[in-house]
Amino acid sequence: MGFFEKFVLLSDLIGFFLVTRYPYFDLFCMLMKLGRSTDKYVGTNKAYTPSTSIFSMEMLRENFDVYLHGSIYFVCATGMTLDIGRRNCGLVSAFHIVYLAISTCFENKQYWSEFMMVKVVARAVAVVACYLFIAGGLTDSRRGLAKVSNFLQIGRQLLALYLFYLAYMLWINREDRIALVKHIPGGIIMLIVVVVIYVGCGLCIYGGYEAGYFGKLATWQLLIITLLSDLDTKFWYKANDRIDHWTQIQLASRHFAVMGGLILLGRKRHW
């Protein structure tokens, strides 16, 4: 096996790993946010005692919601990883992450701008595309099961639309534009290059032209921007929406699942 074949095989395994294990990291971020909110609640409650704080109805409700959604994350991730009802787990994960994104936006609508709420939902929809690849059978380890072409096509088109969205937001949203220019050298020229690559890859992926190749190209660009810009939690906390540390980490991590989905596009030669 040559170097190129080994690279393709390794990248395919990485894509599969990122998509199927991502719910574990989402669960981790959810638990960390719960811990931070509990610390804030205890710190600001002057009448804090174990009987009035930890077991208050508000904290019990919040804990129940987190543990319920955390259980769904864990079961779905385990099912996708061990191939126990993998397709069903992928479909459940798709509905679950959209529900959580919409409910999170409703909870924070008085604090977040419209751009922020759109970002949260858009990234959730991009991860849905990856889960649709799972539900459609793109990652099946068993032969003889027919793939669900509708799921695969919708997933591919959603990933392409997400690349268009990234380009559009960079062009019109001041904070995203400043974040890119501040963290990546090149100024406005680099901004134009990034937008052109997003749009070009999106067009080719949406049309099914060498989707695997352009998916890997978009992955490299997305990886660089995520590591340098999205993971700078101090910058985003100082922004208008004042995104807290673990919320921003969770948002940035969703790009790793999206990268996994873009890599998985290479599993089909003709879309």
C-alpha positions in Angstrom: 0.0 0.0 0.0 1.4 3.3 -1.1 1.7 6.5 0.9 -1.4 8.1 -0.7 -3.6 5.0 -0.1 -2.4 5.0 3.6 -3.2 8.7 3.9 -6.7 8.2 2.5 -7.3 5.2 4.8 -6.1 7.2 7.8 -8.1 10.2 7.0 -11.2 8.1 6.6 -10.7 6.5 10.0 -10.2 10.0 11.5 -13.5 11.2 10.0 -15.3 8.1 11.3 -13.8 8.6 14.8 -14.7 12.3 14.9 -18.4 11.8 13.9 -19.2 8.7 16.0 -17.4 9.9 19.2 -18.5 13.5 19.1 -21.5 13.1 21.3 -19.1 12.1 24.1 -17.4 15.5 23.9 -20.8 17.3 23.7 -21.7 15.4 26.9 -18.4 16.5 28.5 -19.1 20.2 27.7 -22.6 19.9 29.0 -21.4 18.6 32.4 -18.7 21.3 32.6 -21.3 24.0 32.0 -23.5 22.5 34.7 -20.6 22.5 37.1 -19.8 26.2 36.3 -23.5 27.3 36.6 -23.7 25.4 40.0 -20.6 27.2 41.3 -22.1 30.6 40.2 -25.4 29.7 41.9 -23.7 28.8 45.1 -21.4 31.8 45.0 -24.2 34.4 44.4 -26.7 32.8 46.9 -26.1 34.6 50.2 -28.4 32.2 52.0 -26.6 29.2 50.8 -26.8 26.0 52.8 -26.8 22.4 51.5 -30.5 22.1 52.1 -31.5 25.4 50.4 -29.1 25.3 47.4 -28.2 21.9 46.2 -31.6 20.5 46.6 -33.6 23.5 45.4 -36.2 22.9 42.8 -34.3 25.0 40.3 -31.1 23.0 40.6 -33.0 19.7 40.5 -34.7 20.6 37.3 -31.5 21.7 35.7 -29.6 18.6 36.8 -32.4 16.4 35.6 -32.4 18.0 32.1 -28.6 17.6 31.9 -28.6 14.0 33.0 -31.5 13.2 30.6 -29.8 14.7 27.6 -26.4 13.4 28.7 -27.9 9.8 28.8 -29.1 10.3 25.2 -25.6 11.5 24.2 -23.9 8.5 25.8 -26.3 5.9 24.5 -26.1 7.3 20.9 -22.3 7.6 20.9 -21.9 4.1 22.3 -24.3 2.7 19.7 -22.5 4.5 16.8 -19.1 3.4 18.1 -19.9 -0.2 18.7 -22.2 -0.6 15.8 -25.2 -1.4 18.0 -28.1 0.1 16.1 -25.7 2.6 14.5 -28.2 3.9 11.9 -30.9 4.5 14.5 -28.5 6.2 16.9 -27.4 8.5 14.1 -30.9 9.5 13.4 -31.8 10.0 17.1 -28.6 12.1 17.5 -29.6 14.3 14.5 -33.0 15.2 16.1 -31.5 15.5 19.6 -28.8 18.1 18.7 -31.3 20.3 16.8 -33.7 20.2 19.7 -31.0 21.2 22.1 -29.8 24.0 19.9 -33.2 25.5 19.5 -34.0 25.2 23.2 -30.6 26.8 24.1 -31.4 29.8 21.8 -34.8 30.3 23.5 -33.1 30.2 27.0 -30.6 32.9 25.9 -32.7 35.0 23.6 -32.5 38.0 25.9 -28.7 37.8 26.0 -27.7 36.7 22.6 -27.8 38.6 19.3 -29.5 37.2 16.2 -26.1 36.3 14.7 -25.2 34.2 17.7 -28.5 32.3 17.7 -28.1 31.6 14.0 -24.6 30.4 14.6 -25.7 28.0 17.3 -28.5 26.5 15.1 -26.3 26.5 11.9 -23.5 24.5 13.6 -26.0 22.1 15.0 -27.5 21.6 11.5 -24.0 21.0 10.1 -23.5 18.2 12.7 -26.9 16.8 11.7 -25.5 16.3 8.2 -22.8 14.1 9.7 -25.3 12.1 11.6 -27.3 11.6 8.5 -24.3 10.0 6.9 -24.4 7.5 9.8 -28.2 7.0 9.5 -27.8 6.6 5.7 -25.3 3.7 6.1 -22.2 5.5 4.8 -20.2 4.1 7.8 -21.7 0.6 8.0 -19.3 -2.2 8.8 -21.6 -4.9 7.6 -22.3 -5.7 4.0 -25.6 -6.4 2.5 -27.5 -3.5 3.9 -28.8 -1.0 1.4 -27.8 2.6 1.9 -30.4 5.3 2.3 -29.5 7.6 -0.5 -31.9 10.4 0.6 -30.1 10.7 3.9 -26.7 10.7 2.2 -27.7 13.4 -0.4 -29.4 15.6 2.2 -26.3 15.3 4.5 -24.0 16.3 1.6 -26.1 19.2 0.6 -26.4 20.4 4.2 -22.6 20.4 4.5 -22.3 22.4 1.3 -24.9 24.9 2.6 -23.0 25.3 5.8 -19.8 26.2 3.9 -21.9 28.9 2.1 -23.1 30.1 5.5 -19.6 30.4 6.8 -18.5 32.5 3.8 -21.6 34.7 4.1 -21.1 35.2 7.9 -17.5 36.1 7.4 -18.5 38.7 4.9 -21.4 40.4 6.7 -20.8 39.8 10.5 -18.3 42.2 11.9 -17.2 40.0 14.9 -16.5 37.0 12.7 -14.5 39.2 10.3 -12.5 40.8 13.1 -11.8 37.3 14.6 -10.4 36.0 11.3 -8.3 39.1 10.6 -6.9 39.2 14.2 -6.0 35.5 14.4 -4.8 34.8 10.8 -2.2 36.9 9.1 -3.0 38.4 5.7 -5.7 40.9 6.5 -8.5 41.5 3.9 -6.7 39.5 1.3 -6.7 36.4 3.5 -10.4 37.1 4.3 -11.2 37.1 0.5 -9.2 33.9 0.0 -11.0 32.1 2.9 -14.4 33.2 1.5 -13.5 32.0 -2.0 -12.4 28.6 -0.8 -15.5 28.2 1.3 -17.8 29.1 -1.7 -15.8 27.0 -4.2 -15.8 23.9 -2.0 -19.5 24.4 -1.2 -20.4 24.6 -4.9 -18.4 21.5 -5.8 -19.7 19.5 -2.8 -23.3 20.5 -3.5 -23.0 19.6 -7.1 -21.3 16.3 -6.3 -18.2 17.1 -8.3 -15.1 15.5 -6.6 -16.9 16.0 -3.3 -14.3 13.9 -1.4 -11.4 16.1 -2.6 -13.0 19.4 -1.9 -14.3 18.1 1.4 -10.7 17.5 2.5 -9.7 21.0 1.3 -12.5 22.6 3.3 -11.5 20.4 6.3 -7.9 21.8 6.3 -9.2 25.4 6.2 -11.8 24.8 8.8 -9.2 23.1 11.1 -6.9 26.1 10.9 -9.6 28.7 11.6 -11.1 26.6 14.4 -7.8 26.2 16.2 -6.6 29.8 15.8 -9.9 31.7 16.1 -12.8 29.7 17.5 -10.8 28.3 20.4 -9.7 31.7 21.6 -12.4 31.8 24.3 -11.1 35.1 25.8 -11.8 36.9 22.5 -15.3 35.6 22.2 -16.1 36.3 25.9 -15.1 40.0 25.3 -17.3 40.1 22.2 -20.9 41.5 22.2 -22.6 38.3 23.2 -20.0 37.5 25.9 -20.0 33.8 25.2 -18.9 31.9 28.3 -15.9 29.6 28.2 -17.6 26.2 27.9 -20.3 27.4 25.5 -17.6 28.6 23.1 -15.6 25.4 23.5 -18.8 23.4 22.6 -19.4 25.6 19.6 -15.9 25.2 18.4 -15.9 21.5 18.9 -18.8 21.1 16.6 -16.5 22.0 13.8 -14.5 18.9 14.5 -17.6 16.8 13.9 -18.2 18.8 10.7 -14.6 18.1 9.6 -15.3 14.4 10.2 -18.4 14.6 7.9 -16.4 16.4 5.2 -13.7 13.7 5.3 -16.4 11.0 5.1 -17.5 12.5 1.7 -14.5 10.6 0.3 -16.2 7.2 1.0 -18.2 7.7 -2.2 -16.5 8.3 -5.5 -19.6 9.5 -7.3 -22.3 11.6 -5.5 
